[in-house]
């Protein structure tokens, strides 16, 4: 008697299923149990893709906590509103808010900096972007000379591309390493190697190390600003690929940058855990730099607190995606130990704020001053001056250093929105109460490290 032909992957494809990881287990189950006809159809029902979800016919509601006081700001706000309206048509989205520091980052439909988007049962990697958990930490060092702290910090931190040399690396916490190894998204050799070498580094762009004095106490304060570096960027890439697979299954009309991972799936659970591990890595990154500076300066820690402003925050089945927005509501920060930090620019105080949930803010405040011009546009606007002239005019009286020893004029104060306007709109819209300020003494940033990069030297 002839053996019956085994059920296989081609049979599943002929039944309308696209090849997936579950094929192997399903084929084995069908063959082991000899499923046919109605029994086969009933078993395969669980693997059927849900019907495609349409975009919202009208965008979900969002509050606007920003206003223009000049033509440039009006154009910026118009761009922000256009992109937010497109973002808010994403099927999972139920609400949102725009902060006073809002500015667009890419084409229409990409969440702007200063945007908060609330999604139901969904994590959108594109809405936290590659700089996962970009955050700020403050250490109160008491009555110590700020120059001593600046010098110690300059010896301790690391800006620019890449990570630390082997002999200058910080110890990777054992528990954190185990967490990486226990997560599907984070357990790969390159990811772990990057997390190890980038520990104690701050990257480039708008990331900084800032030293100043408390307006209230006169104490010297150390503040760092950076994200999750290469490890976070690699997680973002993985998350976007998984989200894209779900987008094709669930909502082809959704823009690729707004693809999501359903939280109630295996992938959603693992990605959420990965985000929390990356959050902890970033916190440890701040701590490593602060502790090294404290040791170099032989200083004493009076107080320390931190907050992220580029992350996803959960409240039951709602996920608040903050792309450059500071959480005020305590429920968003399980390890809250103090007020929140809102930096403006290197020549302005860092605001220490407190606050809570409000309907118009969704429990958030601005994360800084934002931009009205792109970096390229800003450079063009200053082309009539030398870089040194701009630097001297905008940093007079401050100890401002660039790690690469090359000034980056796109990070000087004029590159950002008016700090006074951001502060006044925070007050007008009830976006946190300023309880203290860190008056600037100086800061360190990466600077224009690309100016003398090997490929540019070769081109010249």
N, C-alpha and C positions, 0 to 999 in steps of 0.2 A: 504494500500500500504506500502511495506517494506521501511524503511529508508535506504538511501544509506550509505554504510560503510565509516567512516571518514578516510581521508588520514592521515598517521601517520609516526613515525620515522622509522619503519620497511620498509615502502615503499621507503623512501629515501635511506636506506641502500641497499635495493634490486636494486635501480637504480645506485649503485656504490659510494654513498657518505659515507665518514667516519663521525661518530658522531661529531658534532661541536656545539658551542654556538648558531649559527644561526638557528639550527633546529627548535626551538620553534617558532620563528617569521615566518619562512618560512611555517611551517605546518599550523599556524593560517591563514596566507595569502591565502594559497591554498584552505583551507576549506571555508573561508569567501567568496571567489570569485568563488568557484566551478571549479577550473582549472582542465582541462584534456587534454590529447593528446598533440597537438602542442603548445597550450597555456601554459600547464604545463612545457613542455620541454623548451620553450622560457624563462619562468620565472626562471627556475632552472639553466639556462646557466650561470648566474652571479656567481653561487656558485661552478662551476667546477674548479678544481685545474688546474693551468697552467702546461704545459708540463715540465718534469724534465729538469734541466739545467746541462749540462756536465761541468766538470773541463776544464780549458784551456788546450789545447793539449801541449802548451809550456808555461812556466811561464811568467807572465807579466814582463816588464822591471823594474829594480830597480838599483839605483846608489849605489856605494860602496865607502864610505868615511872613510876607515880604512885600515891600512897596518900593517904587522908584522915586528918586529925587533928581535924576538927570537923564538925558537921552540915552547914554550908554547903558545905564542900569535898566531902562525901559526895554531896550532891545534884548538884554540878557534875560529879563523876566519873560518876555514874549517867547524866547527860545525854550526856557524852562517849562512854561505852560504847555507849549506844543508837544514837547516830548513826554511830559507827565500825562497829558490826555491820552496819548497812544499807549503808554505803559498801563494805564488804568483800565484799558479794555481787555487786558489779559484775563482769561476765564476764572482764575483762582482768586483774583484781587477783589477785596471788599472795601478798602479804604486807604487813605494816605494823607500826607501832609508835606508842605514845602516850607523850609526854614529860610531865615533872612540871608544866609550865606549861599543860597542855591545858585548853581551854574551848570550848564549842560556839559557833558563829557564826550558825547559821540553823536551819532545820527539820531533822528526822530525815533522815539520808542525805547531809548536807553535811559534807565533811571538816572536823574541828575545828581550831582553832588548836592547835599542838602535836601535830599528826598527821603521820605519814609513811605514804604509801601507795605500794606498789610494783606497777607494771603491766607486763605483757608486751607489747612491740611497740605501745605506745599512749601518746599524750600526752593528758591530761585537762585542758583549760584551766580548768575549774571547780575543779580541785584546786590550782592555783597562784593562782587568783583574780585580781582586777583589779589588785592591787598587786604586779605582777610584779617579781621581784628586789628586794623590800624587803631592805635590807642596811645594814651598818654599816662605817665606815672610821675608823681611828685614825691620827693623826699625832703622833709624839713630837717635841716642840719644845724639849727640853732644859731648861735652868735659866732659864726665862723666867717673869715674873710672870703668874699665871693671870688676874688682872683685866685685864691688858693684852690677853691673848688673847681674853677674853670681849668686851671693848669692840670689838676689831678684828673678831671674828666677827659681832657684832651689826650692824656696818656692812656686812658682806660678804654675809651670807646673806639669804634671802627665804622667809618662811612665809606661809601662807594660800592662798586660791584664785588661779587664774590664773597668768600668767607675768610676766616682767620687761618693763618698758617698753623700747622700741627702743634708747634711749640708755644703758640699763643692762644690755643683753644680753651674754652671754659668746660668744666665737667658737665656732661649730659646727665641730668638726674635719672637714676635707675628706674624709678616708677614711671617717669615720662617715656623712657625708652620702651618699657614693657607695654605701655598704652599704645605707642606707635605699632609695635609688633602684634598687638592684639586686634588691630582694626584693618578691615579689608582695603580701605582707601589709602592707608598710611604705611602698610607693611610692604615696602619694597626697598631694595638696597640703596637706590639713588635718593629716594625721599629721606631716608634716615641719615645718610651721609650728609645731605644738604642741611638737614635740621641740626646736625652736630657741628658742622663747620660755620654755619651762620649764627649760632648762638653767641650773643654778645656783639652783634653788628646792627647797624641802623639803616643801611641802604642809601638811597639818594632822594632826589626830588624834594618834596617839602618836609621831609623828616628832619628832626633837629634835636640838639641837646641845648637846654636853656638854663641859665643861672640868673637868679634875681633875688629880691628881698620882699618879704611879706609886708604889705602896706600896714597891716594891723599890728604885727609883732616885731617887725624888723629882722626876723630870722632869715637866714640864707636858704633859698629853695633851689633844688635841682629838679628839672623837668625834662623827661625824654619823650620823644614822639616817633613811633615807627610801627610797622605791622609785622606780619608773620614771615616776611622775607621769602626765600626760595621754597620753603616747605609749604607755605600757604598758597603760593602761586601754582605749585604742582597739584595741590588738592583742588584748587579752582579748575584747572584744566581737566582733571578727572571728573569732577562734578558736572562740568558743562557737557562732557561726552555722554554721561549717563542721562542727564536731563534731555539732551537731544534725542536719545532713543525713546524716551517717554513722550517727547513732543510729537514725534512722527506717529506714535500710536494713539495719542490722546487729542492732539489739537494742532494740526498742520498749519492752521491759520496764525497761530501764535508766533510772534517774532522769535528768531533763534536766540537772541540775547535774553529773552524772557521765558525760555524753557524752564520747566520745573521738575523736581523729583517729588512724587507723592510721599508724604511723611509716613503713611500707613503701609509702606512697602518695606521689604528687607533692605533695599538700597537706601530708602529714606532714613531708616533707623541707623544704618551704618554711617551714612553721610552726616547725620546730626551728631553722632558720637565723635566722628572725625573733627567736626567743627569745634566741639568742646575741648578736644585734645590740642588742637592748634591754638585755641584761645589760651590754654594753660602754657603752651610753649612760649607764646608771645609775652605772657606775664612774666615767665621765668627769664626771658630775654631782657626785659626791663630790669628785673631784679639783679641779674648778673652785672649789668653796666653800673647800676647804682651802687651795689655792694663793692665793686672794684674801685669806684671813685671814692667811696667812703674810706676804704682801706688806704688808698693812695694819699688822701688828705688827712688821715688820722682823725677823722671827724666822728661825731656821735649822731645817731639817728633819733630825732625827736618824734617824728610821725611819718607815715607813708600811706598813700592811697593812689588808686588808678581807676581809669575807665576806658573802655573801648568806644569808638564812634563809627565803626564800620563793621557791622556784624548783623546777625539774625537773632532775634529775641523771641522766645516762645511764651505764649499765654494760652493754655489749653490747646485748642486746635487752630489758633491764630499765630501766624509767624510775622513778626515785625522786621522788615528788611530796612535797615538804616544805612544808607549810603552817604556817610559823612553827616551823622546826626548824633548828638550826645544824649544817652539815656538819663532821664531824671527820675523816672519811676523806679523805686527800689526793687520791684518784683523782676525787673529785667537784669539785675546784677546780684547773683546769689552770694557773691563774696564782697559785697559793698563794705568798705571800712571808713568812708569819709565822703566829702562832697565831690562834685565833678569839676573837670577842668576844661576851659574853653580858650585855647590860644588864638591870638588874632594875627600878629606879625612880630618880627624880631624886635621892633622898636616900640611895641605896645605891651601893656601888662597882660599876663595870662589871668583870665577871670576864674575865680573859684566860686562855683555856683551851687545852689541847692534848689530843690523844687519837687514837684510831684506830677501826677497825671492831670491833664486838662484836655477837654474834647478837641480843641483846635490844634494842640501840639501832639496829641496821642502819647504824651509822656516824654517828649524829647525837646532838646534845645539845639542851637547851632553847634557845629564842631569847630568853627573858626571864622575866618573872614571871607573865604571864597574868592573867586576871580570874576572880573567882567571881561578881561581880554585873555586870549590864549597866550602861551609863552612866546610864540613867534610874533604875535601882534604887539606884545609888550616890548620886545626887543626893538621892533621897528619904531615904536613911539619914542624911544630914547636914542635913536641912531645919531642925533645931532650932538650927543655928549659922549665923552669917553667913558669906558667902564669904571675907571678909577674916580672920575668926577661924580658919577652917579653914586658909587659906593660911599664916598666921603660925605656927600650931601645927606644921604638917607640913613647913615649909621653913626652920625656925629655923637661923640660921648659914650659910645658903646664898645664893648670888646667883642667884635664879631669876627669869627674865624671860619675859613673854609678848609676842610680836611685835605682837599686836593691841592690847596694853595692857589686855586683859580676861582675868581669871583663869579658867582652865578647871579646875574642881575634879575633873572626871573623869579628869584626868591627874596628880593629886597622889598621893603614895605610898599612901594608904589605898584608892585605887581598884584596887590590884593585890593579887595573892596575897602571902602572907608570903614575903619574900625569903629568910629563914632556912630555911624549909621547902623551898623550891626548891633551895637550895644543899645541904641535907642529903640530899635525894633524888637529886641529881646524884651525890653521893658514894656513897650506898647502892647505886644501880643502875649505877655505873661509867660515867657520862655525861660523860666528860672530866675532866681534872685541872686544877685552878686553879693557874696558875704565877705570876700577878701579879694585882693589882687596881688599878683607877683610882679613887682616893678622890675623892668629889665636891667640887668648888669651886662650880660653878653650872651652869645650863643655860638654854637658850632653846627655847620651843615656840611654836606658832601661837597658842594661847589660844582663847578663845571669840570668834572673829572674826565669827560669825553674830549675836552680840548686837546689834551696831550696823549690821547689813546693811540696805541701803535698804528692802527689803520689810518688815523688822521695825519699822523706824522709822515707816514709813507706817502699819502696823497699829496701833502704839501711838498 
